[in-house]
């Protein structure tokens, strides 16, 4: 046995899809796999995020699978509370975190200021944000970028290699070798596993067969439509609003989904399939994240790299515009159609999309195109369910616009794709732990892995559950 004292404890994203954080203890060292922000009911989430499950000063290192806030967003809190160890991530993850964590800090500061106005009037104790931009800067100083495929020592007898996960720019499957070189065993943490045949990013890379696996199960009970259907669907929506001289409003997740949509629209424009319809990206964070995408073509697949070989870049073309100011954003609501607007947030819970919905959702010729999972109780879920009226910015609006969705845009592997990934890798792990999924997703994937791959020890750990790796 390579490391008889190796222990895993599942503190976040256990039987849930937020706050990814798994503690690996080995040889007297503590390493956190992801340090995600828990999102949900505000009061409960805030309390959970500001009270780490161990003393931050006792943590020796963090390994980040990727930059999405539910995987990286609590790093500045831990830094603020005393964590000073290294943070291992790919170069692209590091650069995306710099953008996303600063945005997260700004949002928290604004939200606390609004809450404190009322609390001040009520003579109540004032709140503090989880962290501010200074905490983010100090957290970013801890990053140690590691390219895909390079094996590095985290500590003696604990080595790390990142493999491309194909989920987000810089996303990684984290292969962790525990023990001495002659007798080491390995743990594979998938983070969020991506899909094959999607644009911009390469397909997930096959990691060497591990002894233990921590695998996501977000879509463990379903099958996605193939990625190849996305472009035709998008072309149909744009053509409809072009003929009607109306609007296509796309609530977009700003990091990953937005860039994917822009790439598809670029392809459709070059193919002459969407005419000269103006396309606007109205998201400051989305604009900054796109700049990071531009800086990391080493993460692109052959299709995206072909744009560069032709002297083009994937996220710019003559009909595409980026709104730079609030005034630019306001002017879009007075502009005549046809018009495509991509704006955050993806679940319609905040951001500039709310203003565009308020101006467009009551017009029957418009289309609202949802592009990803819509959580319960969000405005996006209510639109998806066909509810009307809906509350937008404190006012009720009748929903007369067509509400549609492209299911195939998910960046998470479905149950078939997860099973196929591990079949191709020839993995025969002695233990498997399914995380990042709400019941019944992990239970459904557990059954698939047992039946299709013959894996006998597949568990769905509860929050706080601890296991010895043996």
One Martini backbone bead per residue (centre of mass of N, CA, C, O) as a GRO file, in nm:
protein
  470
    1UNK     BB    1   0.095   0.037   0.024
    2UNK     BB    2   0.147   0.370  -0.033
    3UNK     BB    3  -0.088   0.523   0.172
    4UNK     BB    4  -0.228   0.445   0.471
    5UNK     BB    5  -0.301   0.768   0.555
    6UNK     BB    6  -0.504   0.818   0.341
    7UNK     BB    7  -0.756   1.087   0.325
    8UNK     BB    8  -1.106   1.154   0.267
    9UNK     BB    9  -1.304   1.463   0.261
   10UNK     BB   10  -1.646   1.574   0.209
   11UNK     BB   11  -1.744   1.923   0.201
   12UNK     BB   12  -1.815   1.968  -0.113
   13UNK     BB   13  -2.031   1.859  -0.350
   14UNK     BB   14  -2.213   1.670  -0.167
   15UNK     BB   15  -2.508   1.616  -0.295
   16UNK     BB   16  -2.417   1.856  -0.488
   17UNK     BB   17  -2.347   2.173  -0.707
   18UNK     BB   18  -2.164   2.314  -0.475
   19UNK     BB   19  -1.869   2.389  -0.321
   20UNK     BB   20  -1.608   2.263  -0.404
   21UNK     BB   21  -1.459   2.027  -0.150
   22UNK     BB   22  -1.162   1.822  -0.095
   23UNK     BB   23  -0.991   1.639   0.154
   24UNK     BB   24  -0.641   1.564   0.161
   25UNK     BB   25  -0.471   1.323   0.370
   26UNK     BB   26  -0.101   1.305   0.389
   27UNK     BB   27   0.174   1.284   0.570
   28UNK     BB   28   0.062   1.548   0.737
   29UNK     BB   29  -0.103   1.659   0.496
   30UNK     BB   30  -0.303   1.932   0.345
   31UNK     BB   31  -0.534   1.896   0.065
   32UNK     BB   32  -0.725   2.092  -0.159
   33UNK     BB   33  -0.996   2.011  -0.371
   34UNK     BB   34  -1.089   2.276  -0.414
   35UNK     BB   35  -1.255   2.627  -0.353
   36UNK     BB   36  -1.568   2.671  -0.332
   37UNK     BB   37  -1.861   2.843  -0.373
   38UNK     BB   38  -2.144   2.867  -0.204
   39UNK     BB   39  -2.469   2.834  -0.347
   40UNK     BB   40  -2.781   3.008  -0.255
   41UNK     BB   41  -2.900   3.072   0.018
   42UNK     BB   42  -2.769   3.347   0.139
   43UNK     BB   43  -2.734   3.301   0.444
   44UNK     BB   44  -2.629   3.008   0.437
   45UNK     BB   45  -2.395   3.053   0.241
   46UNK     BB   46  -2.242   3.268   0.399
   47UNK     BB   47  -2.186   3.098   0.652
   48UNK     BB   48  -2.035   2.868   0.509
   49UNK     BB   49  -1.808   3.040   0.367
   50UNK     BB   50  -1.698   3.188   0.651
   51UNK     BB   51  -1.669   2.868   0.766
   52UNK     BB   52  -1.434   2.676   0.776
   53UNK     BB   53  -1.369   2.327   0.832
   54UNK     BB   54  -1.081   2.443   0.870
   55UNK     BB   55  -0.789   2.568   0.945
   56UNK     BB   56  -0.630   2.755   0.716
   57UNK     BB   57  -0.333   2.733   0.838
   58UNK     BB   58  -0.342   2.400   0.803
   59UNK     BB   59  -0.314   2.439   0.507
   60UNK     BB   60  -0.089   2.344   0.239
   61UNK     BB   61  -0.291   2.310  -0.022
   62UNK     BB   62  -0.412   2.376  -0.363
   63UNK     BB   63  -0.631   2.218  -0.608
   64UNK     BB   64  -0.736   2.318  -0.928
   65UNK     BB   65  -0.956   2.242  -1.187
   66UNK     BB   66  -1.110   2.533  -1.203
   67UNK     BB   67  -1.272   2.869  -1.235
   68UNK     BB   68  -1.525   2.826  -1.130
   69UNK     BB   69  -1.682   2.945  -0.851
   70UNK     BB   70  -1.766   2.649  -0.739
   71UNK     BB   71  -1.425   2.593  -0.734
   72UNK     BB   72  -1.274   2.901  -0.650
   73UNK     BB   73  -1.442   3.138  -0.480
   74UNK     BB   74  -1.300   3.086  -0.166
   75UNK     BB   75  -0.999   3.162  -0.158
   76UNK     BB   76  -0.999   3.455  -0.031
   77UNK     BB   77  -1.109   3.365   0.241
   78UNK     BB   78  -0.873   3.180   0.320
   79UNK     BB   79  -0.661   3.401   0.298
   80UNK     BB   80  -0.787   3.594   0.510
   81UNK     BB   81  -0.765   3.342   0.737
   82UNK     BB   82  -0.436   3.227   0.662
   83UNK     BB   83  -0.374   3.118   0.396
   84UNK     BB   84  -0.024   3.029   0.234
   85UNK     BB   85  -0.029   2.834   0.019
   86UNK     BB   86  -0.031   2.668  -0.260
   87UNK     BB   87  -0.173   2.709  -0.601
   88UNK     BB   88  -0.280   2.472  -0.826
   89UNK     BB   89  -0.275   2.551  -1.184
   90UNK     BB   90  -0.347   2.646  -1.471
   91UNK     BB   91  -0.286   2.918  -1.658
   92UNK     BB   92  -0.585   2.971  -1.741
   93UNK     BB   93  -0.706   2.949  -1.460
   94UNK     BB   94  -0.552   3.179  -1.337
   95UNK     BB   95  -0.662   3.405  -1.531
   96UNK     BB   96  -0.965   3.361  -1.473
   97UNK     BB   97  -0.952   3.407  -1.167
   98UNK     BB   98  -0.866   3.702  -1.177
   99UNK     BB   99  -1.141   3.790  -1.297
  100UNK     BB  100  -1.363   3.637  -1.120
  101UNK     BB  101  -1.275   3.721  -0.829
  102UNK     BB  102  -1.301   4.025  -0.869
  103UNK     BB  103  -1.601   4.016  -0.937
  104UNK     BB  104  -1.695   3.879  -0.677
  105UNK     BB  105  -1.600   4.102  -0.487
  106UNK     BB  106  -1.769   4.334  -0.606
  107UNK     BB  107  -2.045   4.205  -0.556
  108UNK     BB  108  -2.021   4.175  -0.248
  109UNK     BB  109  -1.980   4.470  -0.178
  110UNK     BB  110  -2.248   4.569  -0.296
  111UNK     BB  111  -2.442   4.390  -0.133
  112UNK     BB  112  -2.353   4.485   0.150
  113UNK     BB  113  -2.421   4.781   0.113
  114UNK     BB  114  -2.726   4.741   0.079
  115UNK     BB  115  -2.780   4.593   0.347
  116UNK     BB  116  -2.649   4.818   0.538
  117UNK     BB  117  -2.852   5.041   0.500
  118UNK     BB  118  -3.080   4.901   0.655
  119UNK     BB  119  -2.922   4.825   0.917
  120UNK     BB  120  -2.859   5.115   0.996
  121UNK     BB  121  -3.155   5.203   1.035
  122UNK     BB  122  -3.193   4.946   1.249
  123UNK     BB  123  -2.941   4.923   1.437
  124UNK     BB  124  -2.749   4.710   1.318
  125UNK     BB  125  -2.523   4.501   1.247
  126UNK     BB  126  -2.270   4.489   1.029
  127UNK     BB  127  -2.155   4.372   0.739
  128UNK     BB  128  -1.919   4.163   0.569
  129UNK     BB  129  -1.744   4.063   0.333
  130UNK     BB  130  -1.575   3.793   0.253
  131UNK     BB  131  -1.431   3.978   0.028
  132UNK     BB  132  -1.180   4.156  -0.143
  133UNK     BB  133  -0.950   4.270  -0.367
  134UNK     BB  134  -0.712   4.227  -0.175
  135UNK     BB  135  -0.762   3.923  -0.129
  136UNK     BB  136  -0.730   3.844  -0.422
  137UNK     BB  137  -0.439   3.936  -0.462
  138UNK     BB  138  -0.324   3.746  -0.241
  139UNK     BB  139  -0.424   3.483  -0.374
  140UNK     BB  140  -0.275   3.514  -0.652
  141UNK     BB  141   0.018   3.486  -0.525
  142UNK     BB  142  -0.021   3.157  -0.483
  143UNK     BB  143   0.012   3.082  -0.765
  144UNK     BB  144   0.097   2.771  -0.964
  145UNK     BB  145   0.161   2.715  -1.271
  146UNK     BB  146   0.048   2.420  -1.470
  147UNK     BB  147   0.085   2.240  -1.726
  148UNK     BB  148  -0.002   2.018  -1.925
  149UNK     BB  149   0.175   1.711  -1.842
  150UNK     BB  150   0.315   1.819  -1.586
  151UNK     BB  151   0.519   1.699  -1.337
  152UNK     BB  152   0.469   1.769  -0.984
  153UNK     BB  153   0.569   1.871  -0.671
  154UNK     BB  154   0.400   1.925  -0.383
  155UNK     BB  155   0.527   1.686  -0.220
  156UNK     BB  156   0.654   1.450  -0.070
  157UNK     BB  157   0.477   1.187  -0.205
  158UNK     BB  158   0.333   1.426  -0.397
  159UNK     BB  159   0.188   1.424  -0.721
  160UNK     BB  160   0.119   1.631  -1.023
  161UNK     BB  161  -0.126   1.604  -1.300
  162UNK     BB  162  -0.250   1.760  -1.584
  163UNK     BB  163  -0.560   1.717  -1.766
  164UNK     BB  164  -0.769   1.765  -2.013
  165UNK     BB  165  -1.131   1.823  -1.962
  166UNK     BB  166  -1.313   2.005  -2.171
  167UNK     BB  167  -1.499   2.238  -2.011
  168UNK     BB  168  -1.276   2.468  -1.976
  169UNK     BB  169  -1.059   2.691  -1.977
  170UNK     BB  170  -0.811   2.495  -1.811
  171UNK     BB  171  -0.930   2.243  -1.748
  172UNK     BB  172  -0.891   1.961  -1.504
  173UNK     BB  173  -0.746   1.665  -1.454
  174UNK     BB  174  -0.644   1.525  -1.138
  175UNK     BB  175  -0.333   1.373  -1.090
  176UNK     BB  176  -0.253   1.181  -0.789
  177UNK     BB  177   0.043   1.088  -0.641
  178UNK     BB  178   0.096   0.835  -0.386
  179UNK     BB  179   0.409   0.804  -0.295
  180UNK     BB  180   0.647   0.629  -0.404
  181UNK     BB  181   0.754   0.555  -0.714
  182UNK     BB  182   0.756   0.234  -0.674
  183UNK     BB  183   0.448   0.252  -0.493
  184UNK     BB  184   0.246   0.421  -0.630
  185UNK     BB  185  -0.068   0.584  -0.615
  186UNK     BB  186  -0.385   0.694  -0.766
  187UNK     BB  187  -0.570   1.003  -0.803
  188UNK     BB  188  -0.880   1.100  -0.966
  189UNK     BB  189  -0.986   1.433  -1.042
  190UNK     BB  190  -1.226   1.568  -1.259
  191UNK     BB  191  -1.412   1.762  -1.184
  192UNK     BB  192  -1.523   1.884  -1.483
  193UNK     BB  193  -1.649   1.703  -1.742
  194UNK     BB  194  -1.641   1.699  -2.066
  195UNK     BB  195  -1.685   1.702  -2.421
  196UNK     BB  196  -1.731   1.593  -2.727
  197UNK     BB  197  -1.741   1.784  -3.019
  198UNK     BB  198  -1.669   2.069  -2.927
  199UNK     BB  199  -1.601   2.388  -2.920
  200UNK     BB  200  -1.256   2.513  -2.892
  201UNK     BB  201  -1.216   2.258  -2.726
  202UNK     BB  202  -1.085   1.987  -2.632
  203UNK     BB  203  -1.096   1.685  -2.567
  204UNK     BB  204  -1.079   1.474  -2.333
  205UNK     BB  205  -0.824   1.341  -2.164
  206UNK     BB  206  -0.647   1.053  -2.109
  207UNK     BB  207  -0.591   0.910  -1.819
  208UNK     BB  208  -0.439   0.723  -1.628
  209UNK     BB  209  -0.508   0.461  -1.453
  210UNK     BB  210  -0.662   0.455  -1.150
  211UNK     BB  211  -0.732   0.372  -0.810
  212UNK     BB  212  -0.891   0.646  -0.774
  213UNK     BB  213  -1.219   0.824  -0.780
  214UNK     BB  214  -1.337   1.158  -0.854
  215UNK     BB  215  -1.672   1.219  -0.972
  216UNK     BB  216  -1.885   1.363  -1.152
  217UNK     BB  217  -2.285   1.398  -1.164
  218UNK     BB  218  -2.472   1.617  -1.292
  219UNK     BB  219  -2.561   1.409  -1.559
  220UNK     BB  220  -2.619   1.094  -1.450
  221UNK     BB  221  -2.949   1.080  -1.574
  222UNK     BB  222  -2.853   1.170  -1.878
  223UNK     BB  223  -2.894   1.291  -2.221
  224UNK     BB  224  -2.747   1.458  -2.471
  225UNK     BB  225  -2.742   1.625  -2.728
  226UNK     BB  226  -2.564   1.679  -2.987
  227UNK     BB  227  -2.341   1.926  -3.076
  228UNK     BB  228  -2.416   1.930  -3.389
  229UNK     BB  229  -2.706   2.088  -3.336
  230UNK     BB  230  -2.648   2.385  -3.255
  231UNK     BB  231  -2.603   2.556  -3.516
  232UNK     BB  232  -2.881   2.510  -3.646
  233UNK     BB  233  -3.050   2.629  -3.419
  234UNK     BB  234  -2.924   2.910  -3.417
  235UNK     BB  235  -2.989   2.981  -3.710
  236UNK     BB  236  -3.298   2.969  -3.678
  237UNK     BB  237  -3.329   3.198  -3.472
  238UNK     BB  238  -3.196   3.423  -3.637
  239UNK     BB  239  -3.380   3.401  -3.888
  240UNK     BB  240  -3.643   3.474  -3.744
  241UNK     BB  241  -3.560   3.766  -3.646
  242UNK     BB  242  -3.489   3.870  -3.925
  243UNK     BB  243  -3.777   3.847  -4.050
  244UNK     BB  244  -3.917   4.013  -3.800
  245UNK     BB  245  -3.743   4.237  -3.676
  246UNK     BB  246  -3.615   4.133  -3.402
  247UNK     BB  247  -3.531   3.954  -3.095
  248UNK     BB  248  -3.238   3.793  -2.947
  249UNK     BB  249  -3.231   3.669  -2.619
  250UNK     BB  250  -2.921   3.581  -2.433
  251UNK     BB  251  -2.868   3.415  -2.156
  252UNK     BB  252  -2.526   3.416  -2.036
  253UNK     BB  253  -2.262   3.247  -1.951
  254UNK     BB  254  -1.960   3.425  -1.928
  255UNK     BB  255  -1.785   3.146  -1.885
  256UNK     BB  256  -1.787   2.975  -2.198
  257UNK     BB  257  -2.073   3.009  -2.324
  258UNK     BB  258  -2.031   3.278  -2.466
  259UNK     BB  259  -1.788   3.191  -2.644
  260UNK     BB  260  -1.937   2.965  -2.789
  261UNK     BB  261  -2.154   3.140  -2.924
  262UNK     BB  262  -1.964   3.326  -3.078
  263UNK     BB  263  -1.836   3.106  -3.250
  264UNK     BB  264  -2.090   3.009  -3.394
  265UNK     BB  265  -2.163   3.288  -3.515
  266UNK     BB  266  -1.908   3.311  -3.679
  267UNK     BB  267  -1.954   3.069  -3.859
  268UNK     BB  268  -2.232   3.158  -3.971
  269UNK     BB  269  -2.127   3.416  -4.101
  270UNK     BB  270  -1.914   3.282  -4.293
  271UNK     BB  271  -2.159   3.100  -4.425
  272UNK     BB  272  -2.419   3.293  -4.470
  273UNK     BB  273  -2.674   3.224  -4.241
  274UNK     BB  274  -2.729   3.542  -4.089
  275UNK     BB  275  -2.633   3.769  -4.224
  276UNK     BB  276  -2.648   4.124  -4.090
  277UNK     BB  277  -2.683   4.075  -3.796
  278UNK     BB  278  -2.659   4.220  -3.507
  279UNK     BB  279  -2.408   4.160  -3.245
  280UNK     BB  280  -2.429   4.160  -2.883
  281UNK     BB  281  -2.212   4.209  -2.604
  282UNK     BB  282  -2.349   4.243  -2.257
  283UNK     BB  283  -2.051   4.198  -2.067
  284UNK     BB  284  -1.792   4.271  -1.879
  285UNK     BB  285  -1.698   3.988  -1.792
  286UNK     BB  286  -1.713   3.860  -2.072
  287UNK     BB  287  -1.498   4.040  -2.198
  288UNK     BB  288  -1.263   3.964  -2.008
  289UNK     BB  289  -1.276   3.658  -2.059
  290UNK     BB  290  -1.221   3.673  -2.364
  291UNK     BB  291  -0.932   3.776  -2.336
  292UNK     BB  292  -0.830   3.511  -2.211
  293UNK     BB  293  -0.898   3.331  -2.447
  294UNK     BB  294  -0.704   3.477  -2.647
  295UNK     BB  295  -0.436   3.397  -2.462
  296UNK     BB  296  -0.523   3.057  -2.504
  297UNK     BB  297  -0.466   2.864  -2.776
  298UNK     BB  298  -0.349   2.599  -2.640
  299UNK     BB  299  -0.667   2.502  -2.576
  300UNK     BB  300  -0.738   2.446  -2.858
  301UNK     BB  301  -0.872   2.325  -3.122
  302UNK     BB  302  -0.848   2.283  -3.457
  303UNK     BB  303  -1.085   2.467  -3.536
  304UNK     BB  304  -0.992   2.723  -3.382
  305UNK     BB  305  -0.698   2.736  -3.500
  306UNK     BB  306  -0.787   2.792  -3.796
  307UNK     BB  307  -0.841   3.090  -3.758
  308UNK     BB  308  -0.543   3.171  -3.716
  309UNK     BB  309  -0.434   3.054  -3.988
  310UNK     BB  310  -0.635   3.280  -4.135
  311UNK     BB  311  -0.600   3.554  -3.959
  312UNK     BB  312  -0.795   3.489  -3.722
  313UNK     BB  313  -1.041   3.525  -3.458
  314UNK     BB  314  -1.308   3.383  -3.282
  315UNK     BB  315  -1.409   3.679  -3.117
  316UNK     BB  316  -1.415   3.824  -3.415
  317UNK     BB  317  -1.642   4.032  -3.610
  318UNK     BB  318  -1.814   4.265  -3.796
  319UNK     BB  319  -2.107   4.198  -3.634
  320UNK     BB  320  -1.947   4.230  -3.366
  321UNK     BB  321  -2.025   4.361  -3.032
  322UNK     BB  322  -1.909   4.553  -2.746
  323UNK     BB  323  -2.026   4.662  -2.456
  324UNK     BB  324  -1.869   4.923  -2.255
  325UNK     BB  325  -2.136   5.057  -2.138
  326UNK     BB  326  -2.428   5.163  -2.009
  327UNK     BB  327  -2.508   5.328  -2.256
  328UNK     BB  328  -2.479   5.101  -2.459
  329UNK     BB  329  -2.695   4.924  -2.327
  330UNK     BB  330  -2.938   5.121  -2.347
  331UNK     BB  331  -2.937   5.157  -2.664
  332UNK     BB  332  -3.037   4.868  -2.736
  333UNK     BB  333  -3.347   4.931  -2.645
  334UNK     BB  334  -3.372   5.142  -2.915
  335UNK     BB  335  -3.306   4.936  -3.119
  336UNK     BB  336  -3.365   4.801  -3.410
  337UNK     BB  337  -3.454   4.541  -3.578
  338UNK     BB  338  -3.242   4.316  -3.596
  339UNK     BB  339  -3.127   4.140  -3.282
  340UNK     BB  340  -2.844   4.036  -3.087
  341UNK     BB  341  -2.831   3.943  -2.727
  342UNK     BB  342  -2.562   3.896  -2.503
  343UNK     BB  343  -2.623   3.825  -2.150
  344UNK     BB  344  -2.606   3.865  -1.820
  345UNK     BB  345  -2.743   3.601  -1.676
  346UNK     BB  346  -2.807   3.263  -1.729
  347UNK     BB  347  -3.059   3.279  -1.492
  348UNK     BB  348  -3.169   3.578  -1.454
  349UNK     BB  349  -3.044   3.708  -1.156
  350UNK     BB  350  -2.876   3.928  -1.320
  351UNK     BB  351  -2.782   4.194  -1.474
  352UNK     BB  352  -2.842   4.315  -1.802
  353UNK     BB  353  -3.068   4.116  -1.895
  354UNK     BB  354  -3.306   4.239  -1.737
  355UNK     BB  355  -3.343   4.491  -1.918
  356UNK     BB  356  -3.396   4.334  -2.183
  357UNK     BB  357  -3.642   4.179  -2.083
  358UNK     BB  358  -3.818   4.423  -2.003
  359UNK     BB  359  -3.812   4.523  -2.320
  360UNK     BB  360  -3.889   4.208  -2.463
  361UNK     BB  361  -4.099   3.992  -2.331
  362UNK     BB  362  -4.380   4.132  -2.452
  363UNK     BB  363  -4.280   4.044  -2.739
  364UNK     BB  364  -4.383   3.808  -2.970
  365UNK     BB  365  -4.126   3.821  -3.179
  366UNK     BB  366  -3.951   3.735  -2.966
  367UNK     BB  367  -3.651   3.571  -2.825
  368UNK     BB  368  -3.575   3.343  -2.560
  369UNK     BB  369  -3.248   3.199  -2.498
  370UNK     BB  370  -3.164   2.922  -2.340
  371UNK     BB  371  -2.818   2.774  -2.231
  372UNK     BB  372  -2.901   2.625  -1.950
  373UNK     BB  373  -2.921   2.563  -1.642
  374UNK     BB  374  -3.215   2.603  -1.424
  375UNK     BB  375  -3.275   2.695  -1.128
  376UNK     BB  376  -3.458   2.700  -0.876
  377UNK     BB  377  -3.640   3.012  -0.858
  378UNK     BB  378  -3.557   3.129  -1.111
  379UNK     BB  379  -3.621   3.315  -1.381
  380UNK     BB  380  -3.536   3.101  -1.586
  381UNK     BB  381  -3.727   2.877  -1.483
  382UNK     BB  382  -3.992   3.035  -1.525
  383UNK     BB  383  -3.958   3.062  -1.830
  384UNK     BB  384  -3.929   2.758  -1.889
  385UNK     BB  385  -4.227   2.698  -1.757
  386UNK     BB  386  -4.429   2.940  -1.865
  387UNK     BB  387  -4.454   3.181  -1.692
  388UNK     BB  388  -4.733   3.422  -1.629
  389UNK     BB  389  -4.611   3.641  -1.486
  390UNK     BB  390  -4.300   3.816  -1.428
  391UNK     BB  391  -4.036   3.921  -1.226
  392UNK     BB  392  -3.875   4.242  -1.310
  393UNK     BB  393  -3.739   4.470  -1.129
  394UNK     BB  394  -4.025   4.475  -0.950
  395UNK     BB  395  -4.197   4.380  -1.208
  396UNK     BB  396  -4.459   4.284  -1.400
  397UNK     BB  397  -4.447   4.044  -1.683
  398UNK     BB  398  -4.557   3.953  -1.980
  399UNK     BB  399  -4.515   3.648  -2.161
  400UNK     BB  400  -4.478   3.661  -2.525
  401UNK     BB  401  -4.233   3.547  -2.580
  402UNK     BB  402  -4.029   3.317  -2.695
  403UNK     BB  403  -3.924   3.018  -2.526
  404UNK     BB  404  -3.600   2.872  -2.543
  405UNK     BB  405  -3.374   2.574  -2.590
  406UNK     BB  406  -3.030   2.448  -2.569
  407UNK     BB  407  -2.929   2.144  -2.456
  408UNK     BB  408  -2.634   2.093  -2.601
  409UNK     BB  409  -2.458   2.325  -2.432
  410UNK     BB  410  -2.341   2.153  -2.240
  411UNK     BB  411  -2.019   2.106  -2.051
  412UNK     BB  412  -2.124   1.833  -1.947
  413UNK     BB  413  -2.111   1.522  -1.901
  414UNK     BB  414  -2.283   1.249  -1.947
  415UNK     BB  415  -2.342   0.929  -1.883
  416UNK     BB  416  -2.224   0.817  -2.146
  417UNK     BB  417  -1.957   0.989  -2.144
  418UNK     BB  418  -1.844   0.881  -1.880
  419UNK     BB  419  -1.838   0.583  -1.947
  420UNK     BB  420  -1.663   0.612  -2.206
  421UNK     BB  421  -1.416   0.737  -2.081
  422UNK     BB  422  -1.348   0.492  -1.887
  423UNK     BB  423  -1.336   0.278  -2.104
  424UNK     BB  424  -1.099   0.406  -2.269
  425UNK     BB  425  -0.897   0.415  -2.009
  426UNK     BB  426  -0.912   0.138  -1.848
  427UNK     BB  427  -1.046   0.163  -1.577
  428UNK     BB  428  -0.989  -0.003  -1.230
  429UNK     BB  429  -1.101   0.094  -0.961
  430UNK     BB  430  -1.136   0.043  -0.614
  431UNK     BB  431  -1.255   0.348  -0.593
  432UNK     BB  432  -1.566   0.549  -0.601
  433UNK     BB  433  -1.661   0.905  -0.615
  434UNK     BB  434  -1.966   1.084  -0.616
  435UNK     BB  435  -2.008   1.416  -0.729
  436UNK     BB  436  -2.163   1.686  -0.833
  437UNK     BB  437  -2.476   1.597  -0.737
  438UNK     BB  438  -2.815   1.561  -0.746
  439UNK     BB  439  -3.056   1.394  -0.650
  440UNK     BB  440  -3.040   1.117  -0.876
  441UNK     BB  441  -2.768   1.134  -1.036
  442UNK     BB  442  -2.552   0.961  -0.877
  443UNK     BB  443  -2.723   0.701  -0.861
  444UNK     BB  444  -2.743   0.655  -1.165
  445UNK     BB  445  -2.436   0.642  -1.219
  446UNK     BB  446  -2.371   0.411  -1.034
  447UNK     BB  447  -2.531   0.199  -1.195
  448UNK     BB  448  -2.373   0.229  -1.460
  449UNK     BB  449  -2.086   0.157  -1.353
  450UNK     BB  450  -2.161  -0.125  -1.254
  451UNK     BB  451  -2.291  -0.241  -1.519
  452UNK     BB  452  -2.086  -0.140  -1.758
  453UNK     BB  453  -1.789  -0.170  -1.583
  454UNK     BB  454  -1.783  -0.336  -1.299
  455UNK     BB  455  -1.800  -0.152  -1.058
  456UNK     BB  456  -1.817  -0.214  -0.704
  457UNK     BB  457  -1.696   0.071  -0.565
  458UNK     BB  458  -1.963   0.291  -0.537
  459UNK     BB  459  -1.996   0.623  -0.410
  460UNK     BB  460  -2.213   0.864  -0.217
  461UNK     BB  461  -2.113   1.106  -0.044
  462UNK     BB  462  -2.145   1.278   0.236
  463UNK     BB  463  -2.134   1.540   0.415
  464UNK     BB  464  -1.827   1.480   0.594
  465UNK     BB  465  -1.724   1.236   0.476
  466UNK     BB  466  -1.486   0.970   0.563
  467UNK     BB  467  -1.196   0.814   0.396
  468UNK     BB  468  -0.991   0.544   0.338
  469UNK     BB  469  -0.721   0.475   0.135
  470UNK     BB  470  -0.694   0.111   0.006
   0.00000   0.00000   0.00000
